[in-house]
Amino acid sequence: MPRPGRRVVAIDLETRYLEALDLPNLEVRCLDIATETAEPSSFDLVHTRAVLVHILECAQALRNMISALKPGGWLLLEEPDVVSLTSAASDPADRDSMAKTIDAIVQVHLSAGADPYLGKRVPTLLRERGLTEITVEGTALVSHGGSAHAQCLALTVTKIQDILLETSRVSRAEVDRFLALMDDPDHWFMDCVMVRACARKPGG
Ligand SMILES: C[S@@+](CC[C@H](N)C(=O)[O-])C[C@H]1O[C@@H](n2cnc3c(N)ncnc32)[C@H](O)[C@@H]1O
């Protein structure tokens, strides 16, 4: 909720849910951050969560976000890294089904030019672009089947399962087992690490 006297601009390619918010001081814009920029040098804070990891032109998107910051403004990036995404099942076959499904997801992303390991690279990307006062932390949730995180993973895999099978790195039976694990409240797994990096644009 924007504080009185503060202006918040919420940017996304898909603004359907943001439009429904109708909050004072909140402006919703449909904009592709890979190709367009908000007003240069205008914002005290630019924040994204789990956005750059989906953008092939991630470097350009980052440049556009930095350009929108006022000198001395802060950039807060929260981006996942798939490195920790593993099953804690007792049955090795279950762990294997999850590992192979995740491996297929990783391969699909890598071959499309996206980086599912982006999280760990975020501090380096900020340093290379001249940002200062970088602080970083990472959190990996341990979650279980049926949780919101598990449902999100299951929806993603259900949507792209044909593409995953085409990689030949996972079988139909293993994908089905993965989906069953994501629905099983007794199955625990470690989720992606969410890396949070905060840094300052020089000047100001
Ligand atoms: C995984 S969702 C994260 C949503 C939200 N930030 C959160 O943490 O719950 C990724 C979001 O990035 C948006 N997105 C992807 N590419 C984009 C682009 N080039 N420009 C602007 N938004 C983009 C998608 O529309 C989607 O809403």
The ligand as a Tripos MOL2 file, in Angstrom:
@<TRIPOS>MOLECULE
LIG
   27    29     1     0     0
SMALL
NO_CHARGES

@<TRIPOS>ATOM
      1 C1          6.8780  -15.3200  -11.6860 C.3       1 LIG1
      2 S1          5.9240  -13.8810  -11.9570 S.3       1 LIG1
      3 C2          6.3600  -12.9730  -10.5150 C.3       1 LIG1
      4 C3          5.2250  -12.0610  -10.1120 C.3       1 LIG1
      5 C4          5.4780  -11.2560   -8.8280 C.3       1 LIG1
      6 N1          6.6140  -10.3510   -9.0000 N.3       1 LIG1
      7 C5          5.6840  -12.1520   -7.6290 C.2       1 LIG1
      8 O1          6.7910  -12.2110   -7.0960 O.co2     1 LIG1
      9 O2          4.7280  -12.8220   -7.2500 O.co2     1 LIG1
     10 C6          6.7990  -13.0570  -13.2340 C.3       1 LIG1
     11 C7          6.1150  -11.7560  -13.6670 C.3       1 LIG1
     12 O3          7.0000  -11.0560  -14.5510 O.3       1 LIG1
     13 C8          6.2230  -10.4790  -15.5740 C.3       1 LIG1
     14 N2          7.1010  -10.2510  -16.7310 N.ar      1 LIG1
     15 C9          7.7740  -11.2020  -17.4460 C.ar      1 LIG1
     16 N3          8.4860  -10.6250  -18.4360 N.ar      1 LIG1
     17 C10         8.2720   -9.2820  -18.3200 C.ar      1 LIG1
     18 C11         8.7270   -8.1550  -19.0790 C.ar      1 LIG1
     19 N4          9.5540   -8.2990  -20.1290 N.pl3     1 LIG1
     20 N5          8.3020   -6.9220  -18.7210 N.ar      1 LIG1
     21 C12         7.4740   -6.7580  -17.6480 C.ar      1 LIG1
     22 N6          7.0050   -7.7910  -16.9020 N.ar      1 LIG1
     23 C13         7.4000   -9.0480  -17.2420 C.ar      1 LIG1
     24 C14         5.1360  -11.5270  -15.8380 C.3       1 LIG1
     25 O4          4.0320  -10.9660  -16.5100 O.3       1 LIG1
     26 C15         4.8000  -11.9860  -14.4160 C.3       1 LIG1
     27 O5          3.7870  -11.2070  -13.8420 O.3       1 LIG1
@<TRIPOS>BOND
     1     1     2 1
     2     2     3 1
     3     2    10 1
     4     3     4 1
     5     4     5 1
     6     5     6 1
     7     5     7 1
     8     7     8 2
     9     7     9 1
    10    10    11 1
    11    11    12 1
    12    11    26 1
    13    12    13 1
    14    13    14 1
    15    13    24 1
    16    14    15 ar
    17    14    23 ar
    18    15    16 ar
    19    16    17 ar
    20    17    18 ar
    21    17    23 ar
    22    18    19 1
    23    18    20 ar
    24    20    21 ar
    25    21    22 ar
    26    22    23 ar
    27    24    25 1
    28    24    26 1
    29    26    27 1
@<TRIPOS>SUBSTRUCTURE
     1 LIG1         1 GROUP 0 **** ****
